[in-house]
Amino acid sequence: MKLLWTVVEVSVVATVVLPTTAALLVWAERRVSAFMQDRLGPNRVGPAGLLQPIADLLKFMFKEDVVPGHVNKVMYVLAPALSLVPALVAFAVVPYARGMAIADLNVGILLVFAVSSMAVYGVTIGGWASNSKYSLLGGVRASAQMISYELALGLSVVPVLLVVGDLNMQAIVQWQADHVWLVVPLFPVWVIFLVSSYAETNRLPFDCPEAETELVAGYHTEYSSMKFALFFLAEYIHMITASALSVALFFGGWSLPGVTFPDGSMGTLLSGLVFAGKTGAFLFLFIWVRWTLPRFRYDQLMDLGWKRLLPASLVLILATAGGVALLGGTN
Amino acid sequence: MLPFLLAEANQPRDWLPVLVLLLLAVGLAAVQLLISWLLGKRGETNEFKDSPYECGIEPVGDAHTRFSVKFYLVAVLFILFDIEVVFLYPWAVHFGGGEPDGVIFQERPDLLGFLFFEMLVFLAVLFLGWYWVVKKKALDWERV
């Protein structure tokens, strides 16, 4: 019975909630970018264009599934799947409501890093297997960028652990509910985390791997129909996970200062809504930044990661550790 | 491994949801690929459709050309630094002192200072390595 419940919960999150949110995010991105550019955006299919993602999905399904003759067929088909699977699995430990997460693991945040760094394989293999110059360059750039910013991302989580002393995501949220949102004492750390997560998800201003003015579409230049959609879906799910992590690690997760949720399922539901609201705000920030900042040049991007964020996060770790030692522990 | 870590360690059944999620994710990807293969329009191929996209120009040479050796260097440096990052995690968790460690630190606050200076040495070595890499211009992307 417990197993059945697990399977139901996981399938609802993985096959309904995440893809639907990603689809809505695509709609939101198109609408918001339209408003920022004084256009209307998609508004014909359904109320306010809300059914546009479904129309897009149908089109993706019925388009010709082109596998060009020059590609490495096995790898070419495998790459989109390799890109989507880590994106979904990385969401496993996100504490999306009070006491709720797909898996409540004591290694928590480590699983996110272990799994989400696998995402680089899908992109790199896709770029290589396409056997096209744009794709190869996009794939190589993407892999170098993603591993570079993984350092800063990994280091920017260390101060959180220094304060909370637990890898479990629920414990991190609970600490913030009991004390203070970690963004208050650790604001610079959060900035590094945010910038790195933008680079990890290949979003503007760090979308060099698919810079259309230089590389057409980067690693997915040769992809069409559903395979392209899988890459797209993976990118948006990564955005959702990155936003959810930002909320859980620095913005109190499902908690609100001064608010105690009632016991029982009502409180769980309310806490889930709070978490969704905060995550939505971060997703909006993703879109907002995309239409505000221009793209970095590739050498600037690598410089920022290796020469600025890496040493800065090392210094911040020391500063946080010093602070914790002076306070005589934070628990 | 420390005893309290063993006591708190996850049982294999705690990982079951992750396994289910993994299987579902693979299934979802497979189904989506299959759907588009089954439903998608079938068109005939020709030599232009089969050639790599290069903005209408006929591709010159093989796509798997040489690319900058800097990418390899970045990958090697990443492995080095990422291992150092992994070393920082257990230290950080202990330093933050969840339940068992917190009790120890309340009795022996001097231990926090000791842990701090120990890690100061480690980070100093790491920082020196980083400085050497920068001075060697290993991270400079010059124009060719």
HADDOCK unambig.tbl for C-alpha pairs under 7 A between the chains (distance, minus, plus):
assign (segid A and resid 6 and name CA) (segid B and resid 17 and name CA) 6.28 0.50 0.50
assign (segid A and resid 7 and name CA) (segid B and resid 20 and name CA) 6.55 0.50 0.50
assign (segid A and resid 10 and name CA) (segid B and resid 17 and name CA) 6.81 0.50 0.50
assign (segid A and resid 10 and name CA) (segid B and resid 21 and name CA) 6.02 0.50 0.50
assign (segid A and resid 11 and name CA) (segid B and resid 24 and name CA) 6.96 0.50 0.50
assign (segid A and resid 14 and name CA) (segid B and resid 21 and name CA) 6.96 0.50 0.50
assign (segid A and resid 61 and name CA) (segid B and resid 35 and name CA) 6.59 0.50 0.50
assign (segid A and resid 61 and name CA) (segid B and resid 36 and name CA) 4.62 0.50 0.50
assign (segid A and resid 61 and name CA) (segid B and resid 39 and name CA) 6.32 0.50 0.50
assign (segid A and resid 61 and name CA) (segid B and resid 40 and name CA) 5.99 0.50 0.50
assign (segid A and resid 62 and name CA) (segid B and resid 36 and name CA) 6.43 0.50 0.50
assign (segid A and resid 62 and name CA) (segid B and resid 39 and name CA) 5.45 0.50 0.50
assign (segid A and resid 62 and name CA) (segid B and resid 40 and name CA) 4.25 0.50 0.50
assign (segid A and resid 62 and name CA) (segid B and resid 41 and name CA) 6.06 0.50 0.50
assign (segid A and resid 63 and name CA) (segid B and resid 40 and name CA) 4.99 0.50 0.50
assign (segid A and resid 63 and name CA) (segid B and resid 41 and name CA) 5.67 0.50 0.50
assign (segid A and resid 64 and name CA) (segid B and resid 40 and name CA) 4.67 0.50 0.50
assign (segid A and resid 64 and name CA) (segid B and resid 41 and name CA) 4.36 0.50 0.50
assign (segid A and resid 64 and name CA) (segid B and resid 42 and name CA) 5.73 0.50 0.50
assign (segid A and resid 64 and name CA) (segid B and resid 43 and name CA) 6.95 0.50 0.50
assign (segid A and resid 65 and name CA) (segid B and resid 36 and name CA) 6.43 0.50 0.50
assign (segid A and resid 65 and name CA) (segid B and resid 37 and name CA) 6.04 0.50 0.50
assign (segid A and resid 65 and name CA) (segid B and resid 40 and name CA) 5.80 0.50 0.50
assign (segid A and resid 68 and name CA) (segid B and resid 49 and name CA) 6.79 0.50 0.50
assign (segid A and resid 68 and name CA) (segid B and resid 50 and name CA) 4.65 0.50 0.50
assign (segid A and resid 69 and name CA) (segid B and resid 50 and name CA) 4.80 0.50 0.50
assign (segid A and resid 70 and name CA) (segid B and resid 50 and name CA) 6.30 0.50 0.50
assign (segid A and resid 70 and name CA) (segid B and resid 51 and name CA) 6.44 0.50 0.50
assign (segid A and resid 70 and name CA) (segid B and resid 52 and name CA) 6.98 0.50 0.50
assign (segid A and resid 81 and name CA) (segid B and resid 29 and name CA) 5.24 0.50 0.50
assign (segid A and resid 84 and name CA) (segid B and resid 29 and name CA) 6.86 0.50 0.50
assign (segid A and resid 85 and name CA) (segid B and resid 25 and name CA) 5.15 0.50 0.50
assign (segid A and resid 85 and name CA) (segid B and resid 26 and name CA) 5.99 0.50 0.50
assign (segid A and resid 88 and name CA) (segid B and resid 25 and name CA) 6.27 0.50 0.50
assign (segid A and resid 89 and name CA) (segid B and resid 21 and name CA) 6.14 0.50 0.50
assign (segid A and resid 89 and name CA) (segid B and resid 22 and name CA) 5.88 0.50 0.50
assign (segid A and resid 92 and name CA) (segid B and resid 18 and name CA) 6.28 0.50 0.50
assign (segid A and resid 102 and name CA) (segid B and resid 17 and name CA) 6.23 0.50 0.50
assign (segid A and resid 103 and name CA) (segid B and resid 14 and name CA) 6.76 0.50 0.50
assign (segid A and resid 103 and name CA) (segid B and resid 15 and name CA) 6.80 0.50 0.50
assign (segid A and resid 103 and name CA) (segid B and resid 17 and name CA) 5.70 0.50 0.50
assign (segid A and resid 103 and name CA) (segid B and resid 18 and name CA) 6.37 0.50 0.50
assign (segid A and resid 105 and name CA) (segid B and resid 10 and name CA) 6.62 0.50 0.50
assign (segid A and resid 105 and name CA) (segid B and resid 14 and name CA) 6.84 0.50 0.50
assign (segid A and resid 106 and name CA) (segid B and resid 10 and name CA) 6.49 0.50 0.50
assign (segid A and resid 131 and name CA) (segid B and resid 63 and name CA) 5.41 0.50 0.50
assign (segid A and resid 131 and name CA) (segid B and resid 64 and name CA) 6.59 0.50 0.50
assign (segid A and resid 132 and name CA) (segid B and resid 52 and name CA) 5.45 0.50 0.50
assign (segid A and resid 132 and name CA) (segid B and resid 63 and name CA) 4.94 0.50 0.50
assign (segid A and resid 133 and name CA) (segid B and resid 63 and name CA) 4.79 0.50 0.50
assign (segid A and resid 144 and name CA) (segid B and resid 71 and name CA) 6.24 0.50 0.50
assign (segid A and resid 144 and name CA) (segid B and resid 74 and name CA) 6.57 0.50 0.50
assign (segid A and resid 144 and name CA) (segid B and resid 75 and name CA) 6.73 0.50 0.50
assign (segid A and resid 147 and name CA) (segid B and resid 78 and name CA) 6.45 0.50 0.50
assign (segid A and resid 148 and name CA) (segid B and resid 78 and name CA) 6.42 0.50 0.50
assign (segid A and resid 151 and name CA) (segid B and resid 82 and name CA) 6.07 0.50 0.50
assign (segid A and resid 154 and name CA) (segid B and resid 85 and name CA) 6.76 0.50 0.50
assign (segid A and resid 155 and name CA) (segid B and resid 85 and name CA) 6.35 0.50 0.50
assign (segid A and resid 158 and name CA) (segid B and resid 89 and name CA) 6.42 0.50 0.50
assign (segid A and resid 158 and name CA) (segid B and resid 92 and name CA) 6.19 0.50 0.50
assign (segid A and resid 161 and name CA) (segid B and resid 92 and name CA) 5.54 0.50 0.50
assign (segid A and resid 161 and name CA) (segid B and resid 93 and name CA) 5.37 0.50 0.50
assign (segid A and resid 161 and name CA) (segid B and resid 96 and name CA) 6.12 0.50 0.50
assign (segid A and resid 162 and name CA) (segid B and resid 92 and name CA) 4.70 0.50 0.50
assign (segid A and resid 162 and name CA) (segid B and resid 93 and name CA) 5.96 0.50 0.50
assign (segid A and resid 162 and name CA) (segid B and resid 95 and name CA) 5.74 0.50 0.50
assign (segid A and resid 162 and name CA) (segid B and resid 96 and name CA) 4.15 0.50 0.50
assign (segid A and resid 163 and name CA) (segid B and resid 96 and name CA) 4.93 0.50 0.50
assign (segid A and resid 164 and name CA) (segid B and resid 96 and name CA) 5.42 0.50 0.50
assign (segid A and resid 165 and name CA) (segid B and resid 92 and name CA) 6.85 0.50 0.50
assign (segid A and resid 165 and name CA) (segid B and resid 93 and name CA) 4.29 0.50 0.50
assign (segid A and resid 165 and name CA) (segid B and resid 94 and name CA) 6.19 0.50 0.50
assign (segid A and resid 165 and name CA) (segid B and resid 95 and name CA) 6.65 0.50 0.50
assign (segid A and resid 165 and name CA) (segid B and resid 96 and name CA) 3.67 0.50 0.50
assign (segid A and resid 165 and name CA) (segid B and resid 97 and name CA) 4.83 0.50 0.50
assign (segid A and resid 165 and name CA) (segid B and resid 98 and name CA) 4.81 0.50 0.50
assign (segid A and resid 166 and name CA) (segid B and resid 93 and name CA) 5.60 0.50 0.50
assign (segid A and resid 166 and name CA) (segid B and resid 98 and name CA) 6.07 0.50 0.50
assign (segid A and resid 222 and name CA) (segid B and resid 53 and name CA) 6.95 0.50 0.50
assign (segid A and resid 226 and name CA) (segid B and resid 32 and name CA) 6.80 0.50 0.50
assign (segid A and resid 226 and name CA) (segid B and resid 33 and name CA) 6.30 0.50 0.50
assign (segid A and resid 226 and name CA) (segid B and resid 36 and name CA) 5.80 0.50 0.50
assign (segid A and resid 227 and name CA) (segid B and resid 33 and name CA) 6.69 0.50 0.50
assign (segid A and resid 299 and name CA) (segid B and resid 141 and name CA) 5.52 0.50 0.50
assign (segid A and resid 321 and name CA) (segid B and resid 116 and name CA) 6.70 0.50 0.50
assign (segid A and resid 325 and name CA) (segid B and resid 112 and name CA) 5.67 0.50 0.50
assign (segid A and resid 325 and name CA) (segid B and resid 113 and name CA) 6.25 0.50 0.50
assign (segid A and resid 328 and name CA) (segid B and resid 109 and name CA) 6.36 0.50 0.50
assign (segid A and resid 329 and name CA) (segid B and resid 96 and name CA) 6.67 0.50 0.50
assign (segid A and resid 330 and name CA) (segid B and resid 96 and name CA) 6.81 0.50 0.50
assign (segid A and resid 331 and name CA) (segid B and resid 97 and name CA) 6.88 0.50 0.50
assign (segid A and resid 331 and name CA) (segid B and resid 98 and name CA) 6.89 0.50 0.50
assign (segid A and resid 331 and name CA) (segid B and resid 102 and name CA) 6.48 0.50 0.50
